[in-house]
Amino acid sequence: MTKWIEKLDAHGISHSGLIDRYYFQSIYFREPSGILVELATDEPGFATDESLETLGERLALPPFLESRRVEIESRLKKL
């Protein structure tokens, strides 16, 4: 991701810097017409806090959102 930051900086494109999203890292910037673009890594991945065998059986939240679990779950629609 540092290469992308260097490229954006070299072209004078304002960006968010590297943001840790727990399951992946992202950089955000706007393209010339204003559309927000996200570049994200594949890792560490969604198996960070649960096993591959049980992946997706419950709502997993990154630590920074855990305090909002009740609110987030109340807005989800049943599948």
Biotite code that builds the C-alpha atoms (Angstrom):
import biotite.structure as struc

atoms = struc.array([
    struc.Atom([0.000, 0.000, 0.000], chain_id="A", res_id=1, res_name="MET", atom_name="CA", element="C"),
    struc.Atom([2.901, 2.350, 0.539], chain_id="A", res_id=2, res_name="THR", atom_name="CA", element="C"),
    struc.Atom([3.563, 2.275, -3.221], chain_id="A", res_id=3, res_name="LYS", atom_name="CA", element="C"),
    struc.Atom([0.038, 3.538, -3.829], chain_id="A", res_id=4, res_name="TRP", atom_name="CA", element="C"),
    struc.Atom([0.520, 6.323, -1.311], chain_id="A", res_id=5, res_name="ILE", atom_name="CA", element="C"),
    struc.Atom([3.759, 7.295, -3.079], chain_id="A", res_id=6, res_name="GLU", atom_name="CA", element="C"),
    struc.Atom([1.995, 7.307, -6.482], chain_id="A", res_id=7, res_name="LYS", atom_name="CA", element="C"),
    struc.Atom([-0.917, 9.394, -5.209], chain_id="A", res_id=8, res_name="LEU", atom_name="CA", element="C"),
    struc.Atom([1.480, 11.832, -3.538], chain_id="A", res_id=9, res_name="ASP", atom_name="CA", element="C"),
    struc.Atom([3.608, 12.064, -6.713], chain_id="A", res_id=10, res_name="ALA", atom_name="CA", element="C"),
    struc.Atom([0.506, 13.074, -8.660], chain_id="A", res_id=11, res_name="HIS", atom_name="CA", element="C"),
    struc.Atom([-0.667, 15.529, -6.010], chain_id="A", res_id=12, res_name="GLY", atom_name="CA", element="C"),
    struc.Atom([-3.793, 13.512, -5.251], chain_id="A", res_id=13, res_name="ILE", atom_name="CA", element="C"),
    struc.Atom([-5.171, 14.041, -1.766], chain_id="A", res_id=14, res_name="SER", atom_name="CA", element="C"),
    struc.Atom([-5.910, 10.790, 0.071], chain_id="A", res_id=15, res_name="HIS", atom_name="CA", element="C"),
    struc.Atom([-6.828, 9.389, 3.468], chain_id="A", res_id=16, res_name="SER", atom_name="CA", element="C"),
    struc.Atom([-3.488, 7.763, 4.178], chain_id="A", res_id=17, res_name="GLY", atom_name="CA", element="C"),
    struc.Atom([-3.442, 4.150, 5.270], chain_id="A", res_id=18, res_name="LEU", atom_name="CA", element="C"),
    struc.Atom([-6.491, 3.234, 7.357], chain_id="A", res_id=19, res_name="ILE", atom_name="CA", element="C"),
    struc.Atom([-6.565, 0.011, 9.375], chain_id="A", res_id=20, res_name="ASP", atom_name="CA", element="C"),
    struc.Atom([-9.998, -1.626, 9.045], chain_id="A", res_id=21, res_name="ARG", atom_name="CA", element="C"),
    struc.Atom([-8.934, -4.665, 11.135], chain_id="A", res_id=22, res_name="TYR", atom_name="CA", element="C"),
    struc.Atom([-9.763, -7.193, 8.395], chain_id="A", res_id=23, res_name="TYR", atom_name="CA", element="C"),
    struc.Atom([-7.932, -5.196, 5.726], chain_id="A", res_id=24, res_name="PHE", atom_name="CA", element="C"),
    struc.Atom([-6.205, -1.861, 5.164], chain_id="A", res_id=25, res_name="GLN", atom_name="CA", element="C"),
    struc.Atom([-7.547, 0.872, 2.897], chain_id="A", res_id=26, res_name="SER", atom_name="CA", element="C"),
    struc.Atom([-6.614, 4.113, 1.200], chain_id="A", res_id=27, res_name="ILE", atom_name="CA", element="C"),
    struc.Atom([-9.385, 6.455, 0.023], chain_id="A", res_id=28, res_name="TYR", atom_name="CA", element="C"),
    struc.Atom([-9.170, 9.206, -2.577], chain_id="A", res_id=29, res_name="PHE", atom_name="CA", element="C"),
    struc.Atom([-11.456, 10.974, -5.021], chain_id="A", res_id=30, res_name="ARG", atom_name="CA", element="C"),
    struc.Atom([-10.985, 10.716, -8.753], chain_id="A", res_id=31, res_name="GLU", atom_name="CA", element="C"),
    struc.Atom([-11.260, 13.938, -10.795], chain_id="A", res_id=32, res_name="PRO", atom_name="CA", element="C"),
    struc.Atom([-15.066, 13.859, -11.117], chain_id="A", res_id=33, res_name="SER", atom_name="CA", element="C"),
    struc.Atom([-15.449, 13.386, -7.355], chain_id="A", res_id=34, res_name="GLY", atom_name="CA", element="C"),
    struc.Atom([-16.139, 9.646, -7.118], chain_id="A", res_id=35, res_name="ILE", atom_name="CA", element="C"),
    struc.Atom([-14.657, 8.154, -3.955], chain_id="A", res_id=36, res_name="LEU", atom_name="CA", element="C"),
    struc.Atom([-12.238, 5.292, -4.672], chain_id="A", res_id=37, res_name="VAL", atom_name="CA", element="C"),
    struc.Atom([-11.080, 2.735, -2.118], chain_id="A", res_id=38, res_name="GLU", atom_name="CA", element="C"),
    struc.Atom([-7.947, 0.640, -2.530], chain_id="A", res_id=39, res_name="LEU", atom_name="CA", element="C"),
    struc.Atom([-7.927, -2.265, -0.075], chain_id="A", res_id=40, res_name="ALA", atom_name="CA", element="C"),
    struc.Atom([-5.654, -5.160, 0.802], chain_id="A", res_id=41, res_name="THR", atom_name="CA", element="C"),
    struc.Atom([-6.783, -8.788, 0.857], chain_id="A", res_id=42, res_name="ASP", atom_name="CA", element="C"),
    struc.Atom([-5.140, -9.433, 4.185], chain_id="A", res_id=43, res_name="GLU", atom_name="CA", element="C"),
    struc.Atom([-5.189, -10.120, 7.005], chain_id="A", res_id=44, res_name="PRO", atom_name="CA", element="C"),
    struc.Atom([-8.632, -11.349, 5.908], chain_id="A", res_id=45, res_name="GLY", atom_name="CA", element="C"),
    struc.Atom([-11.970, -12.233, 7.407], chain_id="A", res_id=46, res_name="PHE", atom_name="CA", element="C"),
    struc.Atom([-10.679, -15.387, 9.110], chain_id="A", res_id=47, res_name="ALA", atom_name="CA", element="C"),
    struc.Atom([-8.785, -13.149, 11.543], chain_id="A", res_id=48, res_name="THR", atom_name="CA", element="C"),
    struc.Atom([-11.181, -13.666, 14.425], chain_id="A", res_id=49, res_name="ASP", atom_name="CA", element="C"),
    struc.Atom([-13.058, -16.846, 13.513], chain_id="A", res_id=50, res_name="GLU", atom_name="CA", element="C"),
    struc.Atom([-12.209, -20.210, 12.014], chain_id="A", res_id=51, res_name="SER", atom_name="CA", element="C"),
    struc.Atom([-12.793, -21.015, 8.350], chain_id="A", res_id=52, res_name="LEU", atom_name="CA", element="C"),
    struc.Atom([-15.186, -23.772, 9.446], chain_id="A", res_id=53, res_name="GLU", atom_name="CA", element="C"),
    struc.Atom([-17.531, -21.318, 11.178], chain_id="A", res_id=54, res_name="THR", atom_name="CA", element="C"),
    struc.Atom([-16.865, -18.260, 8.998], chain_id="A", res_id=55, res_name="LEU", atom_name="CA", element="C"),
    struc.Atom([-20.117, -16.410, 8.339], chain_id="A", res_id=56, res_name="GLY", atom_name="CA", element="C"),
    struc.Atom([-22.276, -18.201, 10.902], chain_id="A", res_id=57, res_name="GLU", atom_name="CA", element="C"),
    struc.Atom([-22.527, -15.100, 13.081], chain_id="A", res_id=58, res_name="ARG", atom_name="CA", element="C"),
    struc.Atom([-21.940, -11.411, 12.614], chain_id="A", res_id=59, res_name="LEU", atom_name="CA", element="C"),
    struc.Atom([-18.262, -10.715, 13.226], chain_id="A", res_id=60, res_name="ALA", atom_name="CA", element="C"),
    struc.Atom([-17.364, -7.107, 13.925], chain_id="A", res_id=61, res_name="LEU", atom_name="CA", element="C"),
    struc.Atom([-13.972, -5.493, 14.228], chain_id="A", res_id=62, res_name="PRO", atom_name="CA", element="C"),
    struc.Atom([-13.117, -4.381, 17.768], chain_id="A", res_id=63, res_name="PRO", atom_name="CA", element="C"),
    struc.Atom([-13.783, -0.703, 17.000], chain_id="A", res_id=64, res_name="PHE", atom_name="CA", element="C"),
    struc.Atom([-17.440, -1.508, 16.150], chain_id="A", res_id=65, res_name="LEU", atom_name="CA", element="C"),
    struc.Atom([-18.158, -4.064, 18.887], chain_id="A", res_id=66, res_name="GLU", atom_name="CA", element="C"),
    struc.Atom([-19.631, -1.408, 21.192], chain_id="A", res_id=67, res_name="SER", atom_name="CA", element="C"),
    struc.Atom([-22.287, -0.746, 18.508], chain_id="A", res_id=68, res_name="ARG", atom_name="CA", element="C"),
    struc.Atom([-23.249, -4.429, 18.020], chain_id="A", res_id=69, res_name="ARG", atom_name="CA", element="C"),
    struc.Atom([-26.864, -4.068, 19.244], chain_id="A", res_id=70, res_name="VAL", atom_name="CA", element="C"),
    struc.Atom([-27.479, -1.064, 16.983], chain_id="A", res_id=71, res_name="GLU", atom_name="CA", element="C"),
    struc.Atom([-25.873, -2.699, 13.933], chain_id="A", res_id=72, res_name="ILE", atom_name="CA", element="C"),
    struc.Atom([-27.675, -6.020, 14.406], chain_id="A", res_id=73, res_name="GLU", atom_name="CA", element="C"),
    struc.Atom([-31.022, -4.232, 14.829], chain_id="A", res_id=74, res_name="SER", atom_name="CA", element="C"),
    struc.Atom([-30.652, -2.753, 11.329], chain_id="A", res_id=75, res_name="ARG", atom_name="CA", element="C"),
    struc.Atom([-29.894, -6.033, 9.553], chain_id="A", res_id=76, res_name="LEU", atom_name="CA", element="C"),
    struc.Atom([-32.594, -7.754, 7.549], chain_id="A", res_id=77, res_name="LYS", atom_name="CA", element="C"),
    struc.Atom([-33.099, -11.490, 7.990], chain_id="A", res_id=78, res_name="LYS", atom_name="CA", element="C"),
    struc.Atom([-31.908, -13.590, 5.072], chain_id="A", res_id=79, res_name="LEU", atom_name="CA", element="C"),
])
